[in-house]
Amino acid sequence: MTEPMTEPVAEPVAEPVAGPMIERPGAVAPQATPTGGSPVVLSLTGAELRRGERVLWSGLDLELHGGEFIAVLGPNGAGKTSLLHAVLGQVPLSAGTLLIGGRPPRRGGDLIGYIPQQRAVAPHTPLRARDLVRLGVDGHRWGLPLGGRGLRRRIDELLTEVGAQTYADMPLGLLSGGEQQRVRIAQALATDPALLLCDEPLLSLDPHHQHAIVDLLDRRRRARGTAVLFVTHELNPVLPLVDRVLYLAGGRFRVGTPDEVMTSSVLSDLYGGQVEVVRAHGRYLVAGASVPHHLDHTEGVPS
Ligand SMILES: Nc1ncnc2c1ncn2[C@@H]1O[C@H](COP(=O)(O)OP(=O)(O)OP(=O)(O)O)[C@@H](O)[C@H]1O
């Protein structure tokens, strides 16, 4: 078993409390939290995930509170997407516990909104943007789907929220990557989830729309208490929202505020080689031979 060689920077978290199930977004069942106030939406205790022979991460203790925004960083293959799959109940932990609103994860349901990593859409799919969002609104329900004017209004609201209303009736295959991404975000928000899992949702978006989506997520978490677990290779575009960073690398991890984790010593330790981190003009610049080229928050600094 691979032990994390670096300890989480954050304070040790309390034992997960088996509290009542979250019933509706925005009305998260209250649970005592170490920070007080907002409820614990997601808790991982001693969590380990294996893929085949490989331990992606182990000994992971993490609590995500209502309204909190955690950025998940790390190189390719570190296990960021796998973490989201574990939270979705698609992959079981190999050790430890994972609770959502005090309950084990289960597939389906409307507590979690998921923006998956971008995938190509079949060019001739008849599915329109509004159909995809509709699946988010009533796709998880048993029995007859919702119908009528209320449903149409809800879908229009969601499409408007992400700035996708002008192509609501276009087949998805005809939309650009960025346009498709905005529709996926609308779909993920459809149930007004208590927990939003985002897998590199800003990919393919131009700076204007990146900004609009970051703004939207910020408003959501403030107004509705939505907790956000946000996988990204680029920290800077979301930095104003980030409460804590979970940095996964080489089977190890660090958790803490951006200033605690994004330091030369922490990243050098995680990567096992010299990494320089500079904070300038409200951005983190990371450089070092050990840092893979894809690590886009090296923007502006040659590695
Ligand atoms: N279904 C699976 N079976 C076996 N191994 C898998 C499976 N899915 C993923 N893996 C492996 O788990 C590792 C972590 O994959 P994951 O997609 O979680 O990484 P990531 O950090 O999200 O990477 P990236 O930044 O490239 O998206 C990879 O080595 C991958 O090959």
The ligand as an ORCA input file, in Angstrom:
! r2SCAN-3c Opt
* xyz 0 1
  N     -11.419      2.074    -15.963
  C     -10.119      2.090    -15.704
  N      -9.430      0.945    -15.528
  C      -8.112      0.930    -15.247
  N      -7.377      2.052    -15.142
  C      -8.006      3.219    -15.315
  C      -9.390      3.311    -15.610
  N      -9.725      4.617    -15.717
  C      -8.602      5.307    -15.500
  N      -7.571      4.461    -15.261
  C      -6.207      4.863    -14.973
  O      -6.204      5.607    -13.784
  C      -5.217      6.623    -13.889
  C      -5.821      7.955    -13.489
  O      -6.743      8.361    -14.490
  P      -7.568      9.706    -14.342
  O      -8.375      9.848    -15.586
  O      -8.273      9.699    -13.055
  O      -6.395     10.780    -14.287
  P      -6.486     12.381    -14.343
  O      -5.695     12.905    -13.208
  O      -7.893     12.811    -14.438
  O      -5.715     12.674    -15.695
  P      -5.915     13.811    -16.840
  O      -5.309     15.064    -16.310
  O      -5.130     13.255    -17.973
  O      -7.386     13.903    -17.151
  C      -4.676      6.594    -15.295
  O      -3.409      5.982    -15.276
  C      -5.672      5.779    -16.041
  O      -5.062      5.017    -17.057
*
